[in-house]
């Protein structure tokens, strides 16, 4: 289903950012600040989708735990999503440059818009597993770094 995501992502680690979220954190649950890096322009919107804590729901349409969409900011921005309980979660981010609320792909199914996954796993012709993308949420604000790849 998401084979098209895999050709462009490489593992990369970015230092922690203290940037304030572009949105107001949900009033429920534990806040997760998703620090997004590598946004190539301020066109369209950036969307963060939170999955978990059930690994079986990772990347399953309609099974997200939370999501947030805000106008894109060039280079980097932070979005806040919330986890309803402690546990392991994973985040998928994409830059919807034309703001059509779709993750656009070319005729063979490869992405034409930027995307990233928590933990920035290296991907080769297959989507990441939940285990590769998972991070722990326990207590206070959780900070997650995601590098967008185009």
LINURMO-V912429 format. One record per run of one state. SS is the DSSP state (a for helix, b for strand, c for the rest). FROM is the first residue (numbers start at 1). TO is the last residue. Records with the same first field share a line. If there is no record, write none. Layout:
SS=FROM-TO ; FROM-TO
This chain:
c=1-2 ; 6-29 ; 40-44 ; 53-54 ; 58-65 ; 72-74 ; 84-86 ; 97-104 ; 106-110 ; 112-114 ; 121-129 ; 134-134 ; 138-141 ; 148-148 ; 150-150
a=3-5 ; 55-57 ; 118-120 ; 130-133
b=30-39 ; 45-52 ; 66-71 ; 75-83 ; 87-96 ; 105-105 ; 111-111 ; 115-117 ; 135-137 ; 142-147 ; 149-149
